[in-house]
Structure formats: structure tokens, C-alpha cells
Amino acid sequence: MPAPSGGPRSGGSPAVFDPGAAAARATEAILHDTLHGAHRGVVVDSPPGAGKSTLVVRAARELAAAGRPLMVVAQTNAQVDDLVDRLAREDPELPIGRLHSSDPHAYDPVLDRHPRVVTSAKPAELAGLDVVISTAAKWAHTRNVEPWRHAIVDEAYQMRSDALLTVAGLFERALFVGDPGQLDPFSAVATEQWAGLSYDPSASAVSTLLAHNPQLPQHRLPVSWRLPASAAPLVSAAFYPYTPFRSGTGHGDRRLSFAVASDGSGPDRVLDEAAEAGWGLLELPARRTPRTDPEAVRAVAAVVRRLLDRGAAATSERGPEPVPVTADRIAVGTAHRDQAAAVRAELAGLGADGVTVDTANRLQGREFDVTVVLHPLSGRPDATAFHLETGRLCVLASRHRHACVVVCRAGVSELLDEHPSAEPVQLGVPVRFPDGWEAHQAVLARLAEHRVAWRP
């Protein structure tokens, strides 16, 4: 019998890892359990860029083709519109319902281009369609309908368990797909009173589901098609130690080049380092600063401006010709909204329009060629639970296809040593591993290998 892909052969030489074959095997196992399994739920863990949306679309098409109408639950209207558009493009003859709110302009008008997509604020008007897609919030207000045999819950780790409870009566069986390394579900109220309880309403839908149904089949997608070979090992080890994954590409499959040579400045040197190694750390002098550190904000904007001015071009497995890295293929990630607003203002002053600038929460699920990150702990006097949250750093470090540049003041490693993780231990709450302290240390250790010190 041949050895599994990636393991040693009988002769002692390692087998060549085939990412496409590994992903195909995982997908087939997931679809088999979804269509033919005896359990009421199937859980799929997906690392960044592993083809989660592709899996959701394929599962929806196969369930519909098998004569099993289904509902799809997503967490935001943008996610819903994206799924409807993608499903309609891949299967133009498939009848799809887009259940929306009664607000004006409640859905993306691009959906009106698809003749088989029906939009309505009333579930009864979508009855009988093969697939009906909406947000968890909209499904929660759906009453007096015949339950669907199947449901797909997309971004299930972003869904709170109380939201799952409100829609659970609408379906008989479900496929839950999500990324366990991303940010935990958001709650506007204090949640300590429920900590450790199996019915904690602020916990993710998946964690609560598995707490009550540990026998459910659990799968994982083993390959990230977004993260390059330079990034996948770090992100996997730092944030997914129990569900490791690999990059779908090898070293040398992707290249970042510049039409204009470096001028020797800090921003240019860190861009050259990131183009070569996939990572770059632009380190400013150690200093305690306001949250919207003006010098760090200017440094972030300078990196973006030089990236555009130097005519960056990306070559990848998608085609042999270099593709310009335009403003819409660049993102800036921050921890706070006021930091993002300050960066936007600085970029506007430099004429760098079209660059996405947002917090980690809003960058979840998105993909860019190059990202520039303002480190969450840069210039801070302390390391709070908010800034140490593993999901926040994971999102910021996993949006890129080619390179990630981190802007940070010196001294973060010392800050972490001075503020070890000291969150209270709560009974019944699983210890998260790695915790934020360990994840930050792992990422900083790697970034230190690609550090460019700069005094503006």
C-alpha cells in the first residue's frame, strides 16, 4: 500500500506533497458526510484561503442537484451577496433566493443581473427555490415556514451560539464551515457570567455545538491557496497548532518585483525584504505613543505610497505574466478604527486612493496581494487581552498572497515579557493554545529575521 501523501515511502525518501490531491480528498470526505452521513451536523475547519467559499458553493450545488432544497446562513449581507453572485455565476440555471430585509437597497444590485436569482423580503415568496440564502439575523425572524432538510452555515466561528439557537428550528441537518483561527464572535455586553457554561450564548456556534454533540464528524481543509509558501508555515504553527495546513504553492511559484529601484529609504528597504522573503518588519525607534501614533501612521502610508510609486508587479501560478499590484490589491490592517481613519487621511494626502484600510474585524475573509499592518502592540505601555487576542493577529497576518509588511516600534518583545498572559482562569473554559502571548512571540521571532530599522 502506498504511503500517505507527505509521509515517508518504504524506501525512506519522503513522498511529494500534492496540495490539489490533498484538498480533493478532504472535500470528497466532507461532501460524503454531508450528503450520505447519518449525523445531523458536519463541522469543517478551514484555515485562511483554503477554499471555504468554494466548498460552500459546491456543497450547495450538489445538495440541490440531489433534490434536497437548502437554506444557507451567512453572517453579513456582504457575505450573502458574494455567495449568491458566485453560486449564480457557477450554475446559471440554479434557482436561488436572496432573502433580504425591508430596507431600501438591501442587497447588491449586481444580483439583478442573474435571471434565476429571486430577491424578496418575504420567505413565502422564495418557497420552492432550490437554494435560499440570507443572514443569520434575517433568518432569526423567519416564521411559519416548512423546515429545510439541509442548511449550510458559513463563517460558523463568527456566529454566536445564541444566533444559532434562533435559527436551529428552520433545518434538520447542517454543514458548518468556518475558520477557527479568526476573531471570536462579537458581543456588545459583558459575558463573564456565562463563562464555562455549555450554553454560553456568547461562545461561537461551533464550540457550543460540539460541546453538546461531540460525536459529530469534524473535518479540516489542509491547504491554503492564499498564503504563499513563505507565510503558511508561520501562520499554521502560530495559530493552528492542532489543525496544521500547508501552502498550495511552493517557494518560487510567486514573485514580487519592482519597476523602480530602491532609493535606500526605510520603506523601500523593507519592501525589498518583503518581496524577497514574504515578510518585512519596518521597526521605528522605541517610544510610548498615543494609539494613533502620528509617526507610525506616516510610516505605514509611506510604505504604501512607495509600493505604488515603484510599480510593483506580482507573478504567480495564475499566469506567467506579471500583474501590476494596483491600489485595490493592497490593504492596510489596524487594531482600532481611529488608527484606520488616521491612515486613510494620511494616504489621501499622499494621493494614494483606492487602498483598503480597515480593522482586522472588517478584513476577515478578504484577500490582497500585499498587506501593510500596524502592529497592535506598537508603542503601547501595556499588553491587554484585546491586543493579545490571537484571532486579531491571525487575521492581520493572513490576508496576503505575496507579502506582508509590519510597521512597529521597537520594544514589543520586552513589553510582552513585562506583561505575561494574566487572564483569570475560569472553570469549564478550555485553555486556548497557543494563547495571544505565545502567538505574538512566535510572529515577532519570525519578523525579527526580516527587520529594517528606520528612524524617519
N, C-alpha and C positions, 0 to 999 in steps of 0.2 A: 504494500500500500504506500503511495507517495506521501511524503511529509507535508504537513500543512504549509500553506504559503507563508514565507517569512521564517520558517524554522529550519533546523539543520537536516540535510539529507543523510541517507545511510552512509555515504562516503565521507561525511564530515564537513562538506562545503555548504554554506548557507544557501537556502533557496532564494531566488529573486522575488521580491515582494511585488505583486501585481495589484496596484490600487484599484483598477477597474474591476478585476475579478473579485477582490475582497468586498468592495461596495456592492457588487451584484449579488453575491452570496447573502450578505446581510439583508438586502432589500427583498430578496425572494423569501427568506425566512420570516420577515415581518409580514409580507403580504399573505403568506400561507396561514400564519396565525390569525391574521385579521379576517380572511375570507373563510377559513375552514376550521379554526380553533374552537375549542369548547368554552373558553373563558369569556367573561363579559367585557374584559378590557385587555388591551395590549399597550405596553409603555415602550417608547423609543427615545433613547438619549442621543442627542445629536450635537457634536462639537461645532464650533464656528465654521460655516461654509461647507458643511458636509452634505448638502443636498436635501435639507429638510423640506423645503418647499417643493422640490421635485418629487420627493416621496409622497407628500400630501396630495399633489395633483395626480400622481399615478394611482395611488390608493383610491381616490375619488372616482377616477375613470373606471378602474376595474370593478369597484363595487357597483357603479351604475350599469356597467356592461353585464354584470351578473344578475341584473334585475333587482337590485337592492337600493332603493332610494335612500338618500342620506342627508343629514344636516352637517354643516361644517361650522365650528365655533372658532373664531379668531378673537384677538384681544383689542384691536384698534380698527377704526374704519379704514385706515391706510392699508393694513394687512388684509382686510376683507377685499377691498378693491383690487389689490395686487393679485390675490388668489383667483378672483373671478376673471380678471383680464387674462391671466396666464392660462387658466383652465379653458377659457373660450378660444384662445389662440391655438392651443394644442388639440382641442377637439371641437371644431366649429359647429358640429351638428348636435352637440350635447345640450339639452335644455337645462339652463341654470337660472336659479332665482337669487336675486340680491335683495335680502330683507333689510330695509333701512329705516331710519327714524322719520318723523314727520317734518323735520326741519327743512328749510329751503337748501338746495344744493347739498343734499345729504350724502351723495356719492360722487365719485369721479366721473365726469361726463364722458371719459374715454369708453366707459362701458356701453354707452349708447351706440357705439359702432358695431357691436356684436348683435346680429339679428336674433340669436337664440337665447340671449340674456334678457330676463324679465325682471324689472325692478318694481318694488312695491313696499309700502309701509304696513301692509296687512298680510299676515301669514296665509289667510284663506285664499288670497289671490295667487299664491305661489304653490298651492296644493297640487300634487300630481307631478311636479317637476322632478327630474332625476336627482338634482343637487340643489340645495338651498343653503346659502352662506350668509352669516351675519356675525355681529359682535356678541360676546357673552352678555353684555349689558342689554342689548335688544332682545336676545333670546329669553332673558330673565323675565320679560314682560309678555311673553307669548303664552296664551291660554287657549283652552278648548280646541286643541288640535290632536289628531291621532299621532301617537309616538312614532318616531322613525325607528326602523330596525337598526340602523347604524348611525354613528356620528364620528367625526374626526375633530379632535381638539388640538388646534395649532397653538404653538407657543405655550404649552401647558404649564411650564415652570413659571411663566409670568402671570398665571391665573391664580387668584386666591381660592382657597378651598370653599369659602362661603359662596363665591360666584359659581363654582361647580355644583354646589348643593342646589342652587336656584334653577339650574337647567337640567339636572340629572333625570328628572321625570320625563324629559322630552325624547329620550332614546333608550334603546335596550342594550346595545353594545357600543363600545367606543375604542378608537385608536387615539392614544395620547402621544403627541410628538412635541419635543422641546429640548432646550439646551440647559442642562443642569448647572453650567458654569456662569450663567448670566446673572444679572441683578435679581434679587428676591422680589416678590410682588410688593407693590407699594401700598402702604396703609396710612391714612391721614390721622389715625387715632393711636394712642398707646396700646401696645399689645402684650405687655408683660403679664397681665392677669391670666392669659391663656397659655403661656409658655409651658411646654412639656405635656400639654393635654393632647390626646389623639384627635380631638375635634377643634383644634386651634384654627379659628376662621381666617387668621392672617397668614397661615402657612400656605405653601404652594399646593395647587390641586394635586400634583403628583405625589408629594410627600404624604399628604393625608390619605390619598387613595391607596398607596402601598402600605401605610400603617394599618389599614383595615382589611386590605386584600393582599397580603404578602405573596400569595400563590400566583398572582398574575404574571404572564410571560413578560420578561424585560429584555429588550434588545438595545444595541447601540450601533450607530453608523461609524465605521472605523477609519474613514478617510476624510480629510478636509481638502476640498478643491479650491478654497480661497487662499488659505495660508500657504506661503512658499515653504520650501524645504528649510530655509533659514529660521522660520518662525515656529513651525509646528512643534518641534521637539521642546522648546521652552514653554509654550502655551500648554502643551499636553502635560508636561511634568509639573508645572507650577499650579495649574488649575484643575486638571483631570487625572489625578494620580491613580484612581481606581477604574477609570474608563479611558485608557490611553488611545491615542489616534495617531495617524501619520499623514504627511502631506501627499496629495495626489501627484505632485511634481517632484522632480529631483533637482539637485544643485546644478545650475547652468541652464535649466529649462526657461528661466525668466531672467531678464536683464533690464536694468535701468541705465540709460545713457543720457548725456547732455550735449547739446549742440554748441554750448558756450563753455569755455574752460573756466576753472575756478579762479576767483580773484584773491584767494588766500584768506578771506574773512572767515570768522567762525561759522556763519550759516552755510557758506559754500563748502567748507571742510567737512562739516557734519553731513551735508548732502552727499558728498563724495563717499564718505564712510558708509552711509546707509545704502547707497547704490551698490557698493561692493559687498557689504556684509548682510544687508537686510535690516540692520538696526543702527541707530545713531543716537548718541546722548550729547546734547549741547548743554554743558554744565556752566552755569553762571556762578559768580562768587557767593559764598555762604552769607546769608543775611536773613533776619526775620523781617517779613514784609506784610503789608496788607494782603487780603485774599486776592484782590485784583492787582497784583504786583505789576506796576507800570513797565518796569524793565523786562520782566519775563514776557509780558504781553507783546511788547515791541519785538522781542527776540522770536517769538512764535510767528508773528506777522512777517518778520524779515526772512525767515526760512521759507515761508510760503511764497513770498514775492520773488526770492531768488530761484525757487523751483520753477516758477513760471518764466522768469526772465532768461533762464539758461536753456529753455526749450527742452525740457525733459521728455524722453520718449521711452515707452515700455515695449519690450519684446517678450512674448510668452508662447505657450503651447497652442494658443488660439489662432496663431498665424505667423508666418515668417517675417512679415514686415513690421518695423517699429510703429507704434501707435502713439501720437502725441498725448502727453499727460496734461489734459486741459483742466481748467478750474473745477469743472463738475466732477472730476475724478480725484479730487483732493478733499480731505476732511481734516478739521481741527477738532480735537476732543478735549473737554474740560470736565471738572468735577461739579462746578457750580454755574448757574445761569448767568450770574453777574460777570464771571470770567469770560463766558462765551460772548456776552454782549460787548465787553471791552475789546476782545479780539476782533469781532465784527467791525467795530468802529475803527480800529487801527487798520484793518485791511481795506476798508472803504477809503480811508485817507491815502492809502498806497495804490488805489485803483485796482485792487485785486477782487473783482466782483465774481460771483458765481461759486465761490468756495463754500462748502457746507461747514458751518461752525455750530457745534451743539454739545450738550452734556452727554455723558455716557448713556443715561436713560433713553435719550432720543436717538442715539446712534445704534442701539441694539438692532440686529438683523440687517444692517446696511453694509455695503461693501465698496471699497475705493481702491485705487491703485497705490496711493501714498497717503499716509496719515501723519499728522503732527500733533503730539499730545503734550499738554501742560500737565506735568506730574501732580497728582492730587496732594502730595506732601511737600511740594516745593515751597520753601520759605516759611513753613508753619512752625509755631512754637510747640505744638503737641501732635500726637497721632491719635485721633479719635476713632471710634468704631465706624463712623461714616466714611472716613478717609481710608480706613484699613479694610473696608468691605472687599472681599475677593472678587465679587461679580463686577464691581466698578472697574477695577484694574484689568480684569479679564476682557471686558468689552473694549476698553481703550487700546489694549494690546493686540486685538484680534480682528480689526476691521480691514486690514490691508492685504493686497495681493502681491505687492513688490517690496515696499519698505515702510518702516515706521521710525520717525524721529521724535525723541522725547526731549522736551526742554525742562530743565530742573535746576534749582540751586544746589550747590554742594552742601553736604551735611545731612542728607536724608538717612544714610546708614547709621550715623551717630544718633539721630533722632529716634530711629527705631530701637536702638539699643537702650536709650533712655526711657522709652515708653513701651515696654513689652506688653503683649496682649494681656489685659487685666479685666476682661469682661466677666461678670459673675457667672459661676457655674450653676445651671438650673437643672433640677431633676427632670429626667424624661426627655431632655433635649439632646439629640445626638451631637457629639462634638464634631464640628466641621473641620475637615482636614483636606488640604492644608488651610490653616487659618490665614487671615489677612497679613499678619506679621510675617509668616513664613513665605507667603506668595510674593510680598513686596521685596523681601530679601533675595529671593531667587531671581526675580526680574532685575533688580539692581545689580546683582553679581554679573549677570549677562551683559547688561548695558555698560558696565564699567569697562568691558573689553573693547568698547567702541566709543569711548569718551573723547569729546573735543572740548577742552576748557576754553572759555571765551570771556573776556572782560569787555563789554560794549563800550 
